[in-house]
């Protein structure tokens, strides 16, 4: 019996110790990655955003950026804002539950709700219509916005998007675990932070692979913010619920009428590009898919010039995106970062592969 008590005491001490490590680690992450924008209260959620007002003589319409899973507004702002500064009004925001945005009580639990939150934020800032640019999970929020808020949508740009159901609907085990009541909360409050810090550099390598991770990416893009317990749970709920959401949403993408461009790489190791990107091209009337050879999951960082070209394209300009893609391909043709360490994704629906 004494051994049982001793084991229980050790287990409790371990749990409380890990909780302490997580709380201290979260405090340090927040100290190193403070908020950089303003806040708006929308439907009970405290939303963090950076609004770049329209410059005099802007030659592009307003542009709104929606980041992907595990990220925050800096992930797109750092590579793209410098290229568009002085050309357009811009809005970058932390999706609910990410970065410095709150999730809200019972709100923002699916991409449609997050798109609604964005629509309210745009109204509050006086942005009537905009081009919406979404990366990865931000792609499904972008598709929801274009379908449910056509009056606010001038065009859509999808970057390595996740938008369609995939065979089996599997996600990483830690996302599924985190969504389990009690157990998931315990996991996020104890093990997610220390394990995440140990794995973050390798995981980021595989997000970019075969392209090189910019040297200051993790620090400057504030990616560790996702390891705080509340953000980790929000991220897990988003990713774990993606398959179920897309089952109902994807059949309605044909309702989207805005011009759309999809940029995707044939070496993406995060999402099934030949399901999601080719699916969007098939389902959205008139959508253009720009397929970039040897590009991984980060067009925003590796091919920001091509992203700007896509924004110009959906704004109505005559832009040769295929020629721009060839230029990007020449630039990254020799990239082999993470090869051998990061497994290639094998799309289970080969018939959707581009020719």
N, C-alpha and C positions, 0 to 999 in steps of 0.2 A: 504493500500500500504506500509506503514511504517513497518507493521508486516512482509510483504513479504520480504522487504529489510533486515530486522533484521534476518529473518530465513536464507536467502541466505548468509548473512555475517557470521552467526554462522556456517553454513555448510562449507563455505570456510575456516574459521578458524580451524574447526575440521579436514578437509582434510590436510591442511598445517601442523597442529600439528602432525597428524599421520605420514605424510611424514617425519617430523623431527625426530620423535621417531624411525622410521624405519632406517633412515640414521645413527643416533647415535648408534642404536642397532647393525646395520651391521658393523659399524666401531669397536665396542667393540668385536664383534664376530671374526673379522679378527685379531684384536690385540691378542686375546686369542688363536687363532688357525692359526699361521703363516704357510706358505709353508715350507715343509721339504725336498723337492727334487730338481730336475732340471727341465728345461723347453725346449720344442722343438716347433718350429713354423711349423705347418702342415696344408696346405690348408687354411691359414688365421686364424687358431685357435692356441692359445698359450696353449700348452698341458703340464700339470704338471705330473711328474712321479718320482718314486723311482726305480732305477736300482741297483740290487745287482749282481755284476759280478760273473762269474763262479768261484767257489773255486777250488783249486788244489785237485784232487782226487774226484771230484763230482761223486756221484753214481746215480744221477737222471738227466734227460734232463732238459733244460730250462722250467720254469713255468711262465705263465702269468696270472694275476688275474684281473677279471672284476667285479667291485662292482655293487650293485643294486640301486634301486631308493632311493632318499633322502640321499644318502651316499657319500662316497669319498674313496680314496685309503686306508686310515687308517683302514677302517672297516674290511678288510680282512688281512691287514698287521699285525695288532697287535696280533691276535690270531695265525696266521699261519707262519709268518716269523720265530719266535723263534724255531719252530719245524723243519723247513727246512734249517735253517742257516747252511752253510758248506756242504750242500748236493746237492745244485743246484743253477744255475743262476736263479734269480727271477726278474720279472718286475711287479710293481704295478703302476697303473696310474689312475688319475682322469678322468672319462669319460667326454667328451666335455660338458662344461657348469656346471660341478660339481666341488666341492672342489676349487682348484686354477686353473682349466683349463677353458679357454675361449670356447665359443660355436662355434665361427667362423661365418662369414657372409654367410648365406644361406647353410652352411654345417652342417653335423652331426645331421640332423633332424630325422633320423630313424636308427634302429639298424644296417642295412647294411652299412650306411655311417660311423657309429662309428667303426664298424669292419674294414673298410678300413683305417680309421685314425690309428687304432691300428697296422695294417699291415705295414703302412709307418713308424710308430714309431719303430717297431721291426727291420725293414730294417736299419734304422738309427743307431740302437744300435748293429747291427751285429748278431741279433738273427734269424737264418735261419728257425728253426722249434721249436715248443714249445707245451707243454701241456697247454690247456686253461681252466681256472677254473672260472666259472661264478656263482654269487649268485643272485637269484630273477630276477629283470629286466636284470641283467647281463647275465642271462641264455639265453635270446633271442639274445643278442649280441654274445654270445658264439656259439649259433647254426648258426647264420649268418656267423661267422668267419669260422666255420668248413665246411660250405657248399660252401662258396665263396672263401676261401683261403685254399684248401686242401693241397697245396704244403707246407704250413707253419704249418700244424696241425699234431701233433704227437698223441694227445688224447684229449678228452673232459671230464670235470667233471662238472656236474650241481648240484648246491646246492639250494634246494627249488626253482626251476626255474619257471619263467613265460614265456611260449613259445607258447601256443596254444590259438585259439579263444575260448571264453566261451559264453554260452547262454546269449544273450542280450547285451553283451559287456559293461556293466555298470562299471563306475569307481566312485570315490568319487566326490561329487558335486564341491568341490573347485578346482579340477583339470580341470573339464570342464569349470568352470567359468573363470579360469585364461587364458584359450586359446582363449577367446572371445576378439577380438580387442578392444582397448581403455579400456573397462570395466575390462578386465583381468589385464592389466598393472596397472590400478588404484588400483585394489585389491592387487596386489603384492607389490605395493609401499606404502600401507597404513595399511591394516588389517592383512596381512599374517604374518608379524613378531610378533606383540603383541599376536595375537591369537595362533600362533604356539608355542611361548614360554610358554604360559599357558597350552597348550595341550601336549607338547612334552614328558613329563615324563609318562603320562598315555598312550600315543600312543606307546611309546617304550616298556612299560610293555606288551602291547598286541602283539607287534612284537615278543617278546621272549616267551610269555605265551604258555604253562604252566611252562616253565623254567624260572629261575631267571635271571634278568638283572644284569650283573656284576656291582659292585658299582660305578666304575669309567667310565663306558661305554660312557655315553653321553659326558663327558668332554674329555676323551682321544681319542675317535673316531671322535671328531670334528663334530658331527651331526648337531649342530646349523648352520653350514655354509650354509645349504640348505635354510635357511630362508632369506637370502639376496635376493633382488628382482630378479636379473638376474638368479640366481640359482633356485629360486622357479619357475620361468617361464620355464626354461629348463626342470625341473623335471615334471612339469605339462604337457608340450608338449609331453614328452616321454611317460608318463603313459596314457594320453588321446589318443595317437596315437597307442598304443600297439595292441588293438583289430584289427584295420584296417590293420596293418602290418602283424599280424599273420595269417589273412585270406589268404593272398597271399603266405606267407612263409611256413606255416606248411605242405602243401601238398608236399613240396620238401625236407623234412627232410630225406626221404628215400635215397636221393643222398649222404648223409654223410657216409663216409667210415671209418673214424677214430674210434678207440675203445672209448666207452663212458660209464660212470658210472653216475647214478643219485642218489642223496641222498635226501630223503624227509621224513617229519614227518607226522604222522596221526593226529596231533593236530595243524597243521598250520592254523593260523587265518588271514593270509594275502593273500595267493593265493589258488586257487582250486587245491590242490596237486593231487587229483584223476583225474583231467583233464590234467594238464600240465605234471606232472612226469610220469604218466601211459601212457600218449600220446607219450612222448619221447621214452619210452621203446618200445612201439608198432611201432613207425615210424622209429627209427634209427636201422639199422640192427645190431644185436648182442649186443645192449645196455643192461646194467644190472641196475636194479632198486633196491636200498637198502632202504627198508622201515623200519623206526625206530619208534617204538611205544612211545607215550608220548613226542615226540619231536615237538617243534614249528617251527618257520620260520628261526631259526639261527643255522644251522649245523656248520657254520664256528666257532662260539663262544662256542657252547654247546658240539659239538663233533669234535673238531679239529683233534684228533687222527684218527678218521674215515675218515676225509677228506684227511689226509696224506696217509692213506691206499688206498683210491680211486686213488690218484695220482700215487702211486706205482703200482696199478693194471693196469692202462691204459699205464704205461710205460713198461709193459710186465712182471711184477713180479707175482708170484703165491701168491696171498693174499686172505685169507678167510674173505671177507668183511661181510658176514652174522654173523660169529662168533664175529667180532669186533662190529657189530651193537648190538648183544646181550649184550655185555659188556657195551655199552653206555646205553642201555635200563635199565640195572640193576642199573646204576649210577643215572638215572633220574626218576626212577619208581615212586618215591613219590612226584615229583614236582607238585605243585598245584597253582603256582603263577598266579595271574590274573584271576583265575577261579571265575566266577560270575560277574566279571567286564568286561571281554572280551568275546564277543559272538563268539561261534563256527561257522565256515563257513559250510553251507549246500550245498554240491556239487549238482548242478542240473542234472548231468549226472551220476547217480548211477551205470550204467552198466560199467563204466570205473574203478570202485573201485577194488583195488587188493584183492585177496582172501587170 
